[in-house]
Amino acid sequence: MQLRYSFRLYPDSGQRAALARAFGCARVVFNDAVRAREHARRAGEAFPTAGELSKKLITAAKQTASRAWLGEVSSVVLQQALRDVEAAYKNFFASLKGQRQGAKMGAPRFKSRKDNRQSIRFTANARWSITDNGRLNLPKIGAVQVKWSRTLPTQPSSVTVIKDAAGRYFASFAIDTDPAADAARMPESDQAIGIDLGLTHFAVLSDGTKIDSPRFLRRAEKKLKRAQRELSRKQKGSKNREKARLKVARALAKVTDARKEFHHQLSTKLIRDNQAIGVEDLAVKGLARTRLAKSVHDAGWSAFVTMLEYKAARYGRTLVKIGRFTPTSQTCSACGIKDGPKPLHVREWTCTACGTLHDRDHNAAINVKTAAGLAVAACGAQVRPGLVLAQRDETGSHGFSPEPRAA
């Protein structure tokens, strides 16, 4: 499995200028490649290959007066920009043919120098290295200071230098992990758990544990509104507006980092303590179009489930997703009777068949575990609810009068 390890960089003024040149050159080569392909499409010609683009847009362009400054940066950075164009068009055509899952992708667009996020990539051919004193030595940039928060498990195959909207620099290393070694690091466990994700509580587990929702965006909303109001009052193109934009970006980055840290800690704990995990496949895009959109985005369910997926695959655990239409909140986890839909303000309900009082979220988590096939007894037998005799008031068509219908 290939993972990415990200670390904060602290370049000095000269290195920041060199990185800005590298970002700009990679952006120009990317735009030139997109323009060349667009011209070929309009002329009805075959798309130029990666080799032809490399000769024309890099090798030959360096000999011209208008593109001579491409020689000031590493050629690997420019070659990787062409690889990005190839990957973008490949994904676009796969999306058109229906060979790619997810939402439809549009054709690659030109990059702007005003984009808040910039990135360049160095492969092994660039001969970048990590010095003895822990600095990241990049070609034609220099040895950049790195804040190492952990050790790299293996030798990285590439490094991507990123500048985010808040003006921070990061080094993202691509690492190939060993599945056997990763599985051996995790303690053995025979536990299984079901998770019900929500807004009142971020997650309720089938063992009754309730994890409160931190609501990072809601807590920072007052400060964010003030910063955005100040940004709206600054004149466009002024230095004060750029300062105000950075203030907003840093406030948003703080919220994003806190949410990501919460997701990582919780997902790692669940993967470490349980051999199998059941979770509901929520329609986040649909929920994000309702009046609960801000709270849904603040919770970050999709990012959390994605972390569970790759960590389960990495450490040899089992993650089971159940269908989003499974009536986990309508079914009694004790007797299996479906008691019908309930409004969101109903947090507790009593089963009409067996009389059991249920906490809505805890009952849903138990049903998620059962629907995922993880509810087993100590001897390994299934403990799904058994058959229950139909009640007298259940016969016939629900919601319709038993009297003969009028013609």
Secondary structure by P-SEA (a helix, b strand, c coil): cbbbbbbbbbbcaaaaaaaaaaaaaaaaaaaaaaaaaaaaaaaccccccaaaaaacccccccccccccccccccaaaaaaaaaaaaaaaaaaaaaaaccccccccccbbbbbccccccccccccccccccccccccccccccbbbbbccccccccccbbbbbbcccbbbbbbbbbbbbaaaaaaacccccccbbbbbbcccccccccbbbbbcccccccaaaaaaaaaaaaaacccccaaaaaaaaaaaaaaaaaaaaaaaaaaaaaaaaaaaccbbbbbbcaaaaaaaccaaaaaaaaaaaaaaaaaaaaaaaabbbbbbccccccccccccccccccccccccccbbbbccccccccaaaaaaaaaaaaaccccccccccccccccccccccccccccccccccc
